[in-house]
Amino acid sequence: MRLVLHLVPEPWRTRYEDEVTHALAASDRKLRDSLDVMAWGVKLRMQRRPYRYAVGLALGATLILFYLIFAVGVIADEGDRADMMYLGVLAIGIIGAIIARFRPRGMARALFGMATAQALIAVIALITGLNGLNPVLEILILNAFFVALYAGSGWLFRQAARNEPPDPALSYEGQSS
């Protein structure tokens, strides 16, 4: 932002520079504080076994999928553009985790969404004939493996959510309309 201020004419820049610098520092503090709170919440949740196992299962499945996409090829041969559809599964997981702020209930939804997307990609690949020389059974088994891993991780997140108190940010009790 300071770089943008240098594009503003001198009289205006000196007049507003302190206010903009102060506003940026305050917003930076708020962002840092919110990230600290989120990291603290994840640290507390990681002490619970179902949450820890769910994270491990999801990360393990994602790393294997990532390897298969770029090194081996899932739908077709290595480097085939059809395999790039699986990046959507990874994007659903990343965006879902950010939206859920790593809370178990939201993470369960994100992982079930990833499992659904994984299954849909297999269906799309088989319907459109993108599988090339790979046998249909191979694609079905491989995708079913990842669907099971992501669904299992979602189930573990759901188990972790049972022991967690409801989120006060989502509660409507005590609020006047």
PyMOL commands that set and color helices and strands:
alter all, ss='L'
color gray80, all
select helices_A, chain A and resi 2-5+10-45+49-72+81-100+104-128+136-162+168-170
alter helices_A, ss='H'
color red, helices_A
deselect
rebuild
show_as cartoon
